[in-house]
């Protein structure tokens, strides 16, 4: 093992990478937007809730605050250009759907477009917004979930020949996709204790 060195407190966030990347769609009145988000997390199974962290300067912050709804769209490596572009451009100045060549489609429950090219969609109603430092945490109640059957059953499937198509953010302009599948089988708590 190589030597370890000290880092700044903000580097702790990069130690938690890679984070899954999502394209979050939001809309207020007739103005839709897409934002790349890597700070997202599950919060609760029952009721199903998740959270995304957004900086108040982001246009999506304003749209979600006003509409109290958002959709987490799960892209693949095929949308890498769009993922990066939607994190750089501002929706105040650009139609990100057009700029990133993304296709808006109808959601199941909300009047916000999903991204047709994405392999999964989680529609959320905002239940709370909490300020933490320089970001706000938007907590969403899951209202509808759709995903491609070939890639998702009760979890994401790793296709051995093709790897894992979802994208994770390493920071800045660095992303990673693909994974080797590892399986660890421990049938019971007793077997786990016996293995220690």
N, C-alpha and C positions, 0 to 999 in steps of 0.2 A: 504494500500500500504506500502511496506517495505521501509526503508531508502535507499537513493541513495548514492553512493560513487564515487570518481574520479578514472579515469583510464588513461592509457597512450594513446597518440595520435594514435598509431597503433591499439589499441583496437577498434577504430571507425570502422575499416573494419569488425570486427566480429559482431558489432551491426547491420550491414547490412545483415548478414546471417540470415536464410539459403539461399544460392544461389543455383540455379539449377546446376546440374552436367552434363557435356557433355564429351564425348570421342571424341577428335579431331584427325582426321586422316590427315596425310600429306605424301608427297612422293617427292623425288627428284631422277631423273633417276630411278633406279629399287629398291630403298630402302624406303619401307613404314614404317610408325611409328604411334603409338597411344599414346596420352597424355590425362590425366584427367585434365579437366579445370573447375573451378568453378567461375572464373572471366570472365564473358561474359555478353553482354548486347545488346539489340536492339538500333539502332541509328536513323533509318529513315524508313517510310513506302514507300515513293516514291522519289527516287528509294529505293528498299528494301536493307538495309544495317545493318550489325551487327559488333560487335567488340569483340575480345578476348584479354586478357592481358597475356603475357608470359614473364618469366624471360629470359634474354639473354643466360644463361647457359643451358637452355633446348635444347635438340636435335631438337625438333619440331620447335623451333625458327629458327634454321639454315635451316631446310628443307622448311619451309614456305617462308622464305626470298629468297631462291633460286628459288623455283617453282612458287611463287606468287599465290598459291592456297591452300585451306584447306577445310575440311568438318567437320561440327559440327554434331556428331551423338548423339542422345538422348537415353540414356540407361534407364532401369528400375531397380527396386530393385533386380530382378533376376540376374543382372550382378554386384552385389555389390563387390564380390571378385575381378572381373576384373577391376572395377572402382578404387579400392584401389591399386591394383597391378600396374596398368598403371601409377599411380601417384608416385610410389616408384622406379620402375626400370627405367634405362636409355636405350633408344633406340640405343644408341651407342654400348651398350654391349649385348643387348638382343633383340630377336624377340618377341615383346610384343603380337603380334597376337597369337603366339604359347604358350607363357608363360601364357597368360590369357585365353586361350581356346576360342578365338574370331575368327569368320569366316569372312575373307575378301570377298567382293562381288563387282560387277561392279557398279559404280556410273552412273547417267544419263548423265552428261555433262563432268565430269572431269576424268582424268586418275589417279585417287587416289581411293583406295578401301574404300567402306563404310563398316560398321560393320553390318553384317546380323542380329545379335541378337538385335540390337537397334530398337526402334519403330519409330524413325524419323531421317531424314537426311537433312542437309542444306548445299548445295554445294556453295562455295564462291570463287570469284576471288579477290585477294588482290588489294586494290586501294590505301592504304596508311599505313605506319608504323610510329608511333610517340612515342618518348621516354617520359615517365613520371616517374621520380624517378628511382627506380630499376627495372621497368618493361617496356616493349614495348607494345603499343596498336596496334594490327593488325586489320585494318578496312577492312571488306569484303563486296563486292557487291554480293548479293544473285543471283545465276545463276539457281538453281533448288532446289525444295523442294519435299520430299516424306515423307509420314507418314502412319502408320497403320490406316485404316478407322474406326476400332472399337474404337480407342482411341482419334482420332483427326478429327474434322470437321472444323469449323472455329476457334476453340479453343480446348484445351485439355478437354476431357470428364472425369468426376469423376464417376466411376461405384460405386453406393451406396453400393453394397454388398462387393466389393473388395477394395474399397478405391481408392487412387490415386497412381499409380505405379511408378511415376517418383521419382528420388532421389535428395535430397538437401544436401549440405555440411554445417556442423556446425563448421568445423575447425578441424585440426589434423585428428584423426581417427574416428571422430564422423559424422554420416550421419543420415538423417531422411527420411522416406517415408510414404505415407499414409496421408489422409486429410479428414476432414469433409467438406462437401459441404455447403456453405452458399450462399444464393441468396438475393440480395437487389434490390428491384424493385422501381424505381422512373421513372415515365413515361415521365416527362418533367421538364424543368428548373423551370417552375412556381410551380410545385408540390414540387420540392426541396426547393425553397424559402419558401413555405408555411410550410414546415416541420421544419424550423429553428425558 
